[in-house]
Amino acid sequence: MATNITFHPGSVTNLERTQLLGQKGVTVWLTGLSASGKSTIACALEQHLLNLHKFTYCLDGDNVRFGLNKDLGFDEKSRNENIRRIGEVSKLFADAGCVSITAFISPYLADRATARELHQKASLPFVEVYVDAPLQVVEERDPKGLYKKARAGEI
């Protein structure tokens, strides 16, 4: 970690952003099994909030891996780093007054706790939502073929 850095607070306060936007920033963290509907819910919520003229943005697990997290795999260490980065990014979005909606499997409780703690330290709201879908349903959906591969012992 770099030691020759200094945090420079901006000149715009959170209160000023809130007043300008007419809303407070928050992170809504959707977690659950693959194919449970996290991205579908996130997109629907984003569209609904946008129709209400709210500043919002969806951070989707797959989409983020095309850019910011394209250097990460799916082993435990990479998953930890993936969620750490998203925790930091969603915190920045919330600080900017945005309703940040994340859709990530985020299987490890400790990683979600770290994301929550980042927000709490910055006095920013963090709402975790577990998208509960039965295993039978997600296996039937299986758009990426992950459950089929897991059952076959390929992953």
Backbone hydrogen bonds, N-H to C=O, Kabsch-Sander energy under -0.5 kcal/mol:
donor,donor_aa,acceptor,acceptor_aa,energy
13,T,11,S,-0.5
17,R,13,T,-2.0
18,T,14,N,-2.6
19,Q,15,L,-2.6
20,L,16,E,-2.4
21,L,17,R,-3.0
22,G,18,T,-2.1
23,Q,18,T,-0.9
26,V,98,C,-1.7
27,T,125,P,-1.8
28,V,26,V,-0.5
28,V,100,S,-3.2
29,W,27,T,-0.7
29,W,127,V,-3.3
30,L,28,V,-0.8
30,L,102,T,-2.8
31,T,29,W,-0.5
31,T,129,V,-2.7
32,G,105,I,-0.7
36,S,33,L,-1.7
41,I,37,G,-2.7
42,A,38,K,-2.9
43,C,39,S,-2.6
44,A,40,T,-2.1
45,L,41,I,-2.8
46,E,42,A,-2.6
47,Q,43,C,-2.4
48,H,44,A,-2.5
49,L,45,L,-2.8
50,L,46,E,-2.4
51,N,47,Q,-2.2
52,L,48,H,-1.1
53,H,50,L,-2.0
54,K,49,L,-2.4
56,T,54,K,-0.7
57,Y,99,V,-2.2
59,L,101,I,-3.3
60,D,58,C,-0.7
61,G,103,A,-2.5
64,V,60,D,-2.6
65,R,61,G,-1.0
65,R,62,D,-0.5
66,F,63,N,-1.5
67,G,64,V,-1.1
69,N,64,V,-2.4
70,K,67,G,-2.0
72,L,69,N,-1.7
79,R,75,D,-2.6
80,N,76,E,-2.4
81,E,77,K,-2.1
82,N,78,S,-2.7
83,I,79,R,-2.2
84,R,80,N,-2.3
85,R,81,E,-2.6
86,I,82,N,-2.0
87,G,83,I,-2.6
88,E,84,R,-2.0
89,V,85,R,-2.7
90,S,86,I,-3.1
91,K,87,G,-1.7
92,L,88,E,-1.9
93,F,89,V,-2.4
94,A,90,S,-2.6
95,D,91,K,-2.4
96,A,92,L,-1.6
97,G,94,A,-1.6
98,C,93,F,-2.3
99,V,55,F,-2.5
100,S,26,V,-3.0
100,S,98,C,-1.1
101,I,57,Y,-2.8
101,I,99,V,-0.6
102,T,28,V,-2.7
102,T,100,S,-0.6
103,A,59,L,-2.4
104,F,30,L,-2.2
109,L,107,P,-0.6
112,R,108,Y,-1.8
113,A,109,L,-2.5
114,T,110,A,-1.9
115,A,111,D,-2.0
116,R,112,R,-2.5
117,E,113,A,-2.7
118,L,114,T,-2.2
119,H,115,A,-1.5
120,Q,116,R,-2.6
121,K,117,E,-2.7
122,A,118,L,-0.9
123,S,120,Q,-1.7
124,L,119,H,-2.9
127,V,27,T,-3.1
128,E,126,F,-0.5
129,V,29,W,-3.2
131,V,31,T,-3.3
131,V,129,V,-0.7
132,D,130,Y,-1.0
133,A,131,V,-0.7
137,V,134,P,-0.5
138,V,134,P,-2.2
139,E,135,L,-2.5
140,E,136,Q,-1.6
141,R,137,V,-2.1
142,D,138,V,-2.8
145,G,142,D,-1.3
149,K,145,G,-2.0
150,A,146,L,-2.5
151,R,147,Y,-2.7
152,A,148,K,-1.5
153,G,150,A,-1.3
154,E,149,K,-2.7
155,I,149,K,-0.8
